[in-house]
Amino acid sequence: MSDAGVVKEVFHSISQVQIIQIVLIVAGAWSFVFLAQRWLPWLAERFTRRARLFLLSLVPVLRMAAIVIALFMIIPRIIEPTFENLAALMGAVGLALGFAFKDYASSLIAGIVTLFDTPYRVGDWIEINGTYGEVKSINMRAAEIVTPDDTVVNIPHLKLWDQLIFNANDGGENLLCVADFYLKPDHDFEQVKQALYDVALTSPFLQIRQPINVIVLNKPWGIHYRLKAYPIDLRKQFLFITDLTVRGKAALSSIGAEFTAIPAIETHQ
């Protein structure tokens, strides 16, 4: 059978009514996705932290559901819905896309895996290949993150296969922040630990329900203190670290602690 015969056998002679129906289905799906991407983030900002993360995570799921439902409604209107026809059409489309858009198709598949495996969600703070930021949207091909410098970065889901993904909060509302202090060894350790603990405890950005820890590390050049605590809002993490650092150094200076510099070799390790 000729190619024209195969096409004629697979496809309906599409009527004007069917064309209108297909246009309406596409328009309805697009409108639903558009409203979900605009309305859910707006609504999420008016709820608590946990509800906000849940609503943001619904956006890519609803978008995928809208696309799948639209395809299931459109396909029977353009081809005879038999198993042989569907298998032939999907095979031809898959083969063509596989050759033409190999990397793009891989990212699309990885995007679908992301929705179920959830290595990151909308609202998560992640680092991939040295880029750190908040996941603002998860599209079909890539995740869009915004860095602390307000730069938008699109990371293809294909990176899921061959890159380490660091997720700071993993879908939750807790994100650990660390402020570092470097002191000369000659000081009262307990006094310094208490001073740093009090700095975290009195911070306006502190999430009081989570623990505060002061970790002490002995280094060849001095003593390394790490003040660990959780901010009340994930988006306030940099303000929180700044507050801990500024007030921490002031508190340590007030008790006579002397700061030291880190050797260049240490900063590059």
Secondary structure, DSSP 8 states (H G I E B T S, - for coil): --HHHHHHHHB----HHHHHHHHHHHHHHHHHHHHHHHHHHHHHTTS-HHHHHHHHHHHHHHHHHHHHHHHHHHHHHHB---HHHHHHHHHHHHHHHHHHSHHHHHHHHHHHHHHHH-SS-TT-EEEETTEEEEEEEE-SSEEEEE-TTS-EEEEETTHHHHS-EEESSTTSS---EEEEEEE-S-S-HHHHHHHHHHHHHT-TTB-TTS--EEEEEEETTEEEEEEEE-BSSGGGHHHHHHHHHHHHHHHHHHTT--B----HHHHT-
